[in-house]
Amino acid sequence: MSHPKPLTICILLGAGNHTQAVIDDLWHRAVGTVDPAEWALTGTAAYLRQDGVALATPSPDLQLVAFEGTPPSRLDTALAAAAAKAGPVGIIGRLLRDNLRSRRLARAFAQRKGLVDTFAGSAVVVSGDVSADRAVWQLRNRTQAGLVHGPVAMVHTLRTLARP
């Protein structure tokens, strides 16, 4: 009988409200997708630390990495106020707020060279929320990994990789 082949996934999350739940969900879906007799699934989940809260790993095969982002500024406060409004002002405020968050996350992620190398060396890189999409997409020239957003695309990519 042969040993299971290694398969690595990486998950990136930004400024979400349910970071622990998203990591747990993505990991459990990934584990349920591949056959443990054929594949040894390991992974890394990186997330933007919020309010000093540390997360718990759902499995010993998943390493959690927290990194710091940019502290909130006056611009964040102004965009939050605009985003809370109704109508076109609210729409523009939410678009600008989300764009700023994704740029800051991508910048903070790019500064972590070891983490970027880990992500580039994996088989699948998953963006767990919209603010992480830019950082994941910036890996496109550094890796052959499947760059995906969300659980459905991740499961599809893992099934494609795990075909006999």
C-alpha positions in Angstrom: 0.0 0.0 0.0 1.4 3.4 -0.9 1.6 6.4 1.3 -0.8 9.3 0.8 0.5 12.1 -1.5 0.8 15.5 0.1 -1.7 18.2 -0.8 -1.6 21.7 0.7 -4.1 24.4 0.7 -3.8 28.0 2.0 -6.6 30.2 3.2 -6.5 34.0 3.4 -9.0 36.1 5.3 -9.2 39.8 5.8 -11.6 42.0 7.8 -14.5 39.7 8.4 -16.8 39.3 11.3 -16.8 35.5 11.5 -13.2 34.6 10.8 -13.2 31.5 13.0 -16.4 30.1 11.4 -15.1 30.8 7.9 -11.8 29.0 8.6 -13.5 26.1 10.2 -16.0 25.8 7.3 -13.4 25.9 4.6 -11.1 23.4 6.3 -13.9 20.9 7.0 -15.1 21.1 3.4 -11.5 20.6 2.2 -11.0 17.6 4.5 -14.4 16.1 3.3 -13.5 16.5 -0.3 -10.3 14.5 -0.6 -9.7 10.8 0.2 -7.4 10.6 3.3 -6.1 7.2 2.0 -4.7 8.9 -1.2 -4.0 12.5 0.0 -2.4 13.9 3.1 -4.1 17.3 3.4 -2.3 20.1 5.3 -2.8 23.8 5.2 -2.1 27.3 6.4 -4.8 29.8 7.2 -3.7 33.5 7.5 -6.0 36.1 8.8 -5.9 39.7 9.7 -5.9 40.0 13.5 -8.7 42.1 14.9 -8.9 43.4 18.4 -6.1 41.0 19.6 -8.4 37.9 19.3 -6.5 34.7 18.7 -8.3 31.9 16.9 -8.3 28.2 17.5 -7.2 25.7 14.9 -9.8 23.2 13.8 -7.1 20.6 13.1 -3.5 19.9 13.9 -2.9 19.8 10.1 -3.9 23.4 9.7 -1.5 26.1 10.8 -3.0 29.5 11.8 -1.0 32.7 11.1 -2.3 36.1 12.3 -0.8 39.2 10.9 -1.3 42.9 11.7 -2.9 45.3 9.4 -3.0 49.1 9.3 -4.6 50.8 12.2 -7.9 52.6 11.4 -7.5 56.2 10.3 -9.8 59.2 9.8 -10.5 58.1 6.3 -11.8 54.8 7.7 -14.2 56.7 10.0 -15.4 58.9 7.1 -15.9 55.9 4.8 -17.8 54.0 7.5 -20.1 56.9 7.9 -20.7 57.2 4.2 -21.2 53.4 3.9 -24.0 53.5 6.5 -26.0 56.0 4.4 -28.7 55.0 2.0 -28.7 55.6 -1.7 -25.8 56.5 -4.0 -23.7 57.9 -1.2 -23.9 54.6 0.7 -23.1 52.6 -2.4 -20.0 54.7 -3.1 -19.0 54.6 0.5 -19.1 50.8 0.6 -17.2 50.5 -2.6 -14.5 52.8 -1.4 -14.3 51.2 2.0 -14.0 47.7 0.5 -11.4 48.9 -2.0 -9.3 50.5 0.8 -9.6 47.3 3.0 -8.5 45.0 0.2 -5.5 47.3 -0.7 -4.4 47.4 2.9 -4.7 43.6 3.3 -2.8 43.0 0.1 0.0 45.4 1.3 0.2 43.7 4.7 0.2 40.2 3.2 2.9 41.1 0.6 5.2 42.3 3.5 5.2 38.8 5.0 7.6 37.2 2.5 7.7 33.8 4.3 3.9 33.6 4.3 3.7 34.6 0.6 6.2 31.9 -0.2 4.1 29.3 1.7 1.0 30.4 -0.2 2.8 30.3 -3.5 4.0 26.8 -2.8 0.6 25.3 -2.1 -1.8 23.5 -4.5 -4.8 25.7 -3.8 -5.1 29.2 -2.4 -8.5 30.2 -1.2 -9.7 33.8 -0.6 -12.2 33.5 2.3 -13.7 37.0 1.9 -13.8 39.8 -0.6 -11.1 41.9 1.1 -8.6 39.0 0.5 -9.3 38.7 -3.2 -6.7 41.2 -4.3 -3.9 39.6 -2.2 -4.7 36.2 -3.6 -4.9 37.4 -7.1 -1.5 39.1 -6.7 0.0 35.6 -6.4 -1.0 34.7 -10.0 2.5 35.2 -11.5 4.3 33.4 -8.6 2.4 30.1 -8.5 0.6 27.4 -10.5 -1.8 26.9 -7.6 -5.5 27.2 -8.2 -6.5 30.7 -7.0 -10.1 30.6 -5.9 -12.7 32.5 -3.9 -15.0 30.7 -1.5 -15.9 27.1 -0.6 -17.6 26.0 -3.8 -14.6 27.0 -6.0 -12.2 25.4 -3.5 -14.1 22.1 -3.5 -14.3 22.0 -7.3 -10.5 22.7 -7.5 -9.7 20.1 -4.9 -11.8 17.5 -6.7 -10.1 18.3 -10.0 -6.7 17.9 -8.4 -7.6 14.7 -6.5 -8.9 12.9 -9.6 -7.2 9.5 -10.1 
